[in-house]
């Protein structure tokens, strides 16, 4: 809720909603007739015979492009492959979309169950990197700098979203098991469980981890903010958390690891928060690969012309343009906006009102930074006005009088600058 004193002005303050003890039971979305898995790599030469149209795949089966090491996706359904096609994601991400005509019953692949006889980090990375919560296990395999601390966050990064906190509160046994598995597989003993504000007393002493309370005000859950609150230092420009020996992981990801090892089956069910056009909140459980349309149909949500579909919450979500877009491992929320309620962005110039500067939690001169970014001068903006200090909370876009898409400018600038690094290294 937005708070403001009676006299004068203060920085607006939003708080995350915390689940009560009466947890809603998620609505289970029936398995769709067709599902789409997104293999995180583009179509290339020498495809695997397992990816041919007409090939039958099993639930829990690991699929790669060429049967070799590298990016993979786990089938969350049993069925026959009906199509293999390229698909583009945000900011240049390239995928191979594998469409499966699903069967009514699951036949489980046994490879992961056999591998569970001797758990190691490579096996976890191969089979569970695409599990619910998207565990970043690949960053633990041969890192450039050893990871000595894992930070598990038990809340949600965007407003009105409850998915991650719901998993933490309702699947504590799986989270606890996941912590033990991570310690055994990685040898890392320093694991911190960060929980939002009032939830601290519910978890302190219940896990084999150092439980820390973090503020419940937005955007305290953004990784850069968490890093500062937990370790008391600021991440330097050009540095990553892994360079500092720290890896962030969501509670849902840890629960997926624990549940998979305990059951010897890869977790394929994803918990999501769905926000409908009336502002009502729904908790649903759907398999990874389920198209948005199936979820909306289950909840009785209909789309009209020019309504907007958003993956994520109201502050940092990204618009998608098809009901066929599948749920992915890191999809925490789906938001539906009625066409009449959409506030459009514009190319109207900055009027220098200073609202973005006043609300910025990183104290960036946003009004100056955005002038460089909209002109495509990304490196100058980074050097002069602290581009990399931005936590990407979206507050500046929310208060912008000119309705400039400031957050999108910032994300694009970081993406474009990241692209220049490999190019420069290749030319050296």
DAGI-V33894 format. One record per pair of residues at least 24 apart in sequence whose C-alpha atoms are under 7 Angstrom apart, sorted by the first residue. I is the first residue (numbers start at 1). J is the second residue. Records with the same first field share a line. If there is no record, write none. Layout:
I = J ; J
//
This chain:
11 = 358 ; 359
12 = 359
13 = 217
14 = 217 ; 218
15 = 216 ; 217 ; 218
16 = 159 ; 160 ; 216 ; 217 ; 218
17 = 160
26 = 283 ; 284 ; 285
27 = 283 ; 284 ; 285
28 = 284 ; 285 ; 286
29 = 284 ; 285 ; 286 ; 295 ; 298
32 = 290 ; 294
33 = 101 ; 102
34 = 99 ; 100 ; 101 ; 102
35 = 99 ; 100 ; 101 ; 102 ; 289 ; 290 ; 291
36 = 97 ; 98 ; 99 ; 100 ; 289 ; 290 ; 326
37 = 97 ; 98 ; 99 ; 289
38 = 95 ; 96 ; 97 ; 98
39 = 72 ; 73 ; 95 ; 96 ; 97
40 = 71 ; 72 ; 94 ; 95 ; 96
41 = 71 ; 94 ; 95 ; 96
42 = 86 ; 94 ; 95 ; 96
43 = 86 ; 96
52 = 81
53 = 81 ; 82 ; 83
54 = 80 ; 81 ; 82
55 = 80 ; 81
56 = 80 ; 81
58 = 107 ; 108 ; 109
59 = 106 ; 107 ; 108 ; 109
60 = 108 ; 109 ; 265 ; 266
61 = 109
62 = 127
73 = 130
74 = 127 ; 130
76 = 268 ; 287 ; 288
77 = 102 ; 106
78 = 102 ; 103 ; 106 ; 107
79 = 103
91 = 415
112 = 264 ; 265
113 = 264 ; 265
116 = 261 ; 264
119 = 185
120 = 185
121 = 185 ; 186
128 = 257 ; 266
130 = 329
131 = 253 ; 256 ; 267 ; 268 ; 329
132 = 252 ; 253 ; 256 ; 267 ; 268 ; 269 ; 270 ; 329 ; 330
133 = 250 ; 252 ; 253 ; 329 ; 330
134 = 253 ; 329 ; 330
135 = 249 ; 253
136 = 249
145 = 242 ; 243 ; 245
146 = 245
147 = 242 ; 245 ; 246 ; 247
148 = 188 ; 190 ; 245 ; 246
149 = 188 ; 190 ; 191 ; 245 ; 246 ; 247
150 = 190 ; 191 ; 192 ; 246 ; 247 ; 248
151 = 191 ; 192 ; 193 ; 247 ; 248 ; 249
152 = 192 ; 193 ; 194 ; 248 ; 249 ; 250 ; 251
153 = 193 ; 194 ; 195 ; 249 ; 250 ; 251
154 = 194 ; 195 ; 250 ; 251
155 = 195 ; 196
156 = 221
157 = 221 ; 222
158 = 313 ; 315 ; 316
159 = 313 ; 314 ; 315
160 = 313
161 = 273 ; 313 ; 333
162 = 273
163 = 271 ; 272 ; 273 ; 332
164 = 251 ; 252
167 = 252
168 = 251 ; 252
171 = 255
174 = 255 ; 258 ; 259
175 = 251 ; 254 ; 255 ; 258
176 = 207
177 = 258
178 = 254 ; 255 ; 257 ; 258
179 = 254
181 = 258
219 = 393
222 = 391
224 = 391
237 = 388
272 = 332 ; 333
273 = 332 ; 333 ; 334
274 = 333 ; 334 ; 335
275 = 334 ; 335 ; 336
276 = 335 ; 336
277 = 336 ; 337 ; 338
288 = 327 ; 328 ; 329
289 = 326 ; 327 ; 328
290 = 326 ; 327
291 = 323 ; 324 ; 325 ; 326 ; 327
292 = 323 ; 324 ; 325 ; 326 ; 327
293 = 323 ; 324
306 = 339
307 = 337 ; 338 ; 339
308 = 336 ; 337 ; 338 ; 339
309 = 335 ; 336 ; 337
310 = 334 ; 335 ; 336
311 = 335
315 = 393 ; 394
316 = 393 ; 394
345 = 403 ; 404 ; 405
346 = 403 ; 404
347 = 404
348 = 402 ; 404
349 = 402
350 = 402
355 = 399 ; 400
356 = 396 ; 399 ; 400
359 = 395 ; 396
360 = 395 ; 396
362 = 389 ; 390
370 = 406
373 = 409 ; 413
374 = 409
378 = 413 ; 417
//
